[in-house]
């Protein structure tokens, strides 16, 4: 089975900066959605995985964070908003 690709938009509120990127999620990837353990076996699961990772605050683990954010006076990511733009099998 192929991997899933997710195109997302991540907005960093503290810096008023928006990043649009794509990431790949392997079929069968497991994650905890806040209530139970789940696995990625569909496009919906891939989107849920991305949302769940964002919700738990593991942003650096999954998303590309611009170096300028770490180099800023704040030195951390701060508040973010996530928008899933597209999800497909790749």
C-alpha positions in Angstrom: 0.0 0.0 0.0 1.2 3.5 -0.7 1.9 6.3 1.7 -0.5 9.2 2.3 0.3 12.8 1.4 -1.1 15.7 3.3 -0.8 19.3 2.2 -1.3 21.6 5.1 -1.2 25.3 6.1 0.3 26.1 9.5 0.0 29.7 10.8 2.3 30.9 13.5 0.3 33.6 15.4 3.1 35.1 17.4 5.0 35.8 14.1 2.1 36.3 11.8 3.7 33.9 9.4 2.0 31.1 7.4 3.7 28.1 6.0 2.3 25.7 3.4 4.0 22.3 3.1 3.4 18.7 2.2 4.2 15.7 4.3 4.1 11.9 3.8 2.6 9.5 6.3 3.3 5.8 6.1 0.4 3.4 5.8 0.0 1.7 9.2 1.5 4.6 11.3 0.0 4.4 14.8 -1.0 7.4 16.9 -3.1 8.3 20.0 -6.0 10.6 19.2 -6.6 11.7 22.8 -9.2 8.9 23.4 -7.7 5.7 21.8 -4.9 4.3 19.8 -5.4 4.4 16.1 -3.6 3.5 12.8 -3.4 5.2 9.4 -5.2 3.1 6.8 -7.1 5.8 4.9 -7.0 9.4 3.8 -9.3 10.4 6.7 -6.9 8.6 9.2 -4.0 10.5 7.7 -5.7 13.8 8.3 -6.7 12.8 11.8 -3.1 11.9 12.5 -1.9 15.3 11.4 -4.6 17.1 13.5 -3.9 14.9 16.5 -0.2 15.7 16.4 -0.9 19.4 16.1 -3.4 19.2 19.0 -0.9 17.5 21.3 1.7 20.2 20.6 4.2 18.0 18.9 4.6 20.5 16.1 8.4 20.1 15.7 8.0 16.4 15.4 5.8 16.5 12.3 5.8 20.0 10.7 8.5 22.1 9.2 9.2 25.1 11.4 11.2 27.9 9.9 14.6 28.5 11.5 13.8 32.2 11.9 11.2 31.3 14.5 13.8 29.6 16.7 16.2 32.5 16.0 13.7 35.1 17.1 13.5 36.8 20.5 10.8 34.3 21.6 12.8 31.2 20.7 9.8 29.0 20.6 6.9 28.2 18.3 4.0 29.7 20.3 0.4 29.5 19.2 -0.5 28.0 15.9 -3.5 27.2 13.7 -3.6 24.2 11.3 -5.6 23.9 8.2 -5.6 20.7 6.1 -5.7 21.7 2.4 -5.6 18.3 0.7 -5.0 14.6 1.4 -4.3 11.9 -1.1 -2.7 8.5 -1.7 0.7 9.0 -3.2 
